[in-house]
């Protein structure tokens, strides 16, 4: 079952990532997206720093995002071919909703590593909230995540893009990916 909301644990056990190219309408409305992001910010955050930011890219802004990605990609890859450029445009136009998650560390006594863990936790909270609202989400990184030019369009030089979270309704069944066997990743401490 894609989205079993009969109890909280079943909900978490049924969450799957959706491939952004396979997420279509309807997407969340503004109120639903706000609720999802309110859940995302309820995450472990040592020092109460909020070392993350979320930038919503509206459906009316996807052409501008595609142009940004093309420009940045061509600058970094002057000999880019047509297929590479088309991939940047496809990336920008996937799924009805898009949230760019930024790691926005704060200087001080809390180690950057802990702040980065909080960014990952906030993104996972977002994905769980997406699922709880009856949608699917896909967290992508890839070339745009590591481009300074793309980052600069969304944030400051000290920030990093943690990922692009695409949200929509699955157009086909979500695939279950292989999960590690419990005993290969969980053990008891031996003194």
C-alpha positions in Angstrom: 0.0 0.0 0.0 1.4 3.4 -0.9 0.1 5.5 2.0 -1.3 3.5 4.9 -2.3 6.1 7.6 -3.9 3.6 9.9 -1.3 4.2 12.6 1.9 6.2 12.9 4.3 3.2 12.7 2.6 1.8 9.6 2.7 5.2 8.0 6.5 5.4 8.6 6.9 1.8 7.4 5.0 2.6 4.1 6.9 5.7 3.2 8.7 5.4 -0.2 10.6 7.9 -2.2 9.0 8.7 -5.5 11.0 9.4 -8.7 10.4 13.1 -9.3 9.9 12.4 -13.0 7.0 10.1 -12.0 5.2 12.6 -9.7 2.3 14.5 -11.2 -0.7 16.5 -10.3 -2.2 17.1 -8.0 0.5 18.5 -5.8 0.0 20.0 -2.4 -1.8 23.3 -2.1 -0.2 26.2 -0.3 -1.8 25.2 3.1 -0.6 21.6 2.7 2.9 22.7 1.8 3.0 25.0 4.8 2.0 22.2 7.1 4.7 19.9 5.6 7.3 22.6 6.2 6.1 23.3 9.7 6.6 19.6 10.4 10.1 19.7 8.8 11.3 22.4 11.2 10.2 20.4 14.2 13.5 18.5 14.1 16.4 17.9 16.5 18.4 21.1 16.5 21.2 21.3 19.1 21.5 24.9 20.2 18.2 25.9 18.6 20.1 27.4 15.6 17.7 26.4 12.8 20.7 25.6 10.6 18.5 25.0 7.6 16.3 27.0 5.2 13.7 26.0 2.8 13.0 27.8 -0.5 9.8 27.1 -2.4 10.1 27.2 -6.1 6.7 27.9 -7.5 5.3 26.3 -10.6 5.4 29.7 -12.3 9.1 29.8 -11.6 10.2 26.5 -13.2 11.1 28.1 -16.5 13.4 30.5 -14.6 14.9 27.6 -12.7 15.5 25.8 -16.0 17.2 28.9 -17.4 19.4 29.2 -14.3 20.4 25.5 -14.5 21.2 25.8 -18.2 23.3 28.9 -17.7 25.2 27.5 -14.8 25.7 24.2 -16.5 27.0 25.8 -19.7 29.4 28.0 -17.7 30.8 24.9 -16.0 30.7 22.7 -19.1 31.3 24.9 -22.2 31.1 21.9 -24.5 27.8 20.6 -23.1 25.6 18.8 -25.6 21.9 19.0 -26.2 21.1 16.0 -24.1 22.9 17.4 -21.1 21.0 20.7 -21.4 17.7 18.9 -21.9 18.4 17.0 -18.6 18.8 20.4 -16.8 15.4 21.5 -18.2 13.8 18.1 -17.2 15.2 18.4 -13.7 13.6 21.9 -13.3 10.2 20.8 -14.4 9.6 17.6 -12.5 6.7 17.2 -10.0 4.1 19.8 -9.2 5.9 21.2 -6.1 9.6 21.8 -5.4 11.4 22.8 -2.2 15.1 23.5 -2.2 16.6 22.6 1.2 19.7 24.6 2.2 22.2 23.9 4.9 22.7 27.2 6.6 25.2 26.7 9.5 25.6 29.2 12.3 29.0 30.1 13.7 29.4 29.3 17.4 29.9 26.4 19.8 27.7 23.8 18.0 29.9 21.8 15.6 29.0 22.1 11.9 28.6 18.3 11.7 25.8 18.4 14.2 24.1 21.2 12.2 24.4 19.2 9.0 22.8 16.2 10.7 19.9 18.5 11.6 19.5 19.5 8.0 19.2 15.8 7.0 16.7 15.3 9.8 14.7 18.3 8.7 14.6 17.0 5.2 13.5 13.5 6.4 10.8 15.2 8.5 9.6 17.0 5.3 9.5 13.7 3.4 7.5 12.0 6.2 5.1 14.9 6.3 4.7 14.7 2.5 3.8 11.1 2.9 1.4 11.8 5.8 -0.4 14.3 3.6 -1.0 11.6 0.9 1.7 12.6 -1.5 5.1 11.3 -2.5 8.4 13.1 -2.4 11.8 12.6 -4.1 15.0 14.1 -2.6 17.5 14.7 -5.4 21.0 16.0 -5.4 23.1 15.7 -8.5 25.0 18.4 -10.4 22.7 21.4 -9.4 23.3 20.7 -5.7 27.0 21.2 -6.0 27.0 24.2 -8.3 28.1 27.4 -6.7 26.2 29.4 -9.3 23.0 27.5 -8.5 23.6 27.8 -4.8 24.1 31.5 -5.1 20.7 31.9 -6.7 19.1 30.4 -3.5 21.5 31.3 -0.7 24.7 32.8 0.6 28.3 31.6 -0.1 28.5 29.9 3.3 25.4 27.8 2.6 25.1 24.6 0.7 22.2 23.0 -1.1 21.2 19.8 0.8 18.9 18.8 -2.0 15.8 19.4 -4.1 12.7 17.9 -2.7 10.1 17.3 -5.4 6.5 16.6 -4.3 3.5 15.3 -6.1 1.1 12.3 -6.7 2.7 9.1 -7.9 1.7 8.4 -11.5 2.7 4.8 -11.1 3.3 2.4 -8.2 6.3 3.4 -6.0 9.1 0.8 -6.0 10.4 -0.7 -2.9 14.1 -0.5 -2.9 16.3 -3.1 -1.3 16.8 -2.4 2.4 19.7 -3.8 4.5 19.2 -6.8 6.6 18.6 -5.8 10.2 21.5 -7.8 11.6 24.0 -6.3 9.1 23.4 -2.8 10.5 22.2 -3.3 14.1 24.3 -5.0 16.8 24.8 -5.0 20.5 27.8 -3.3 22.1 30.4 -5.9 23.2 32.5 -4.7 26.1 
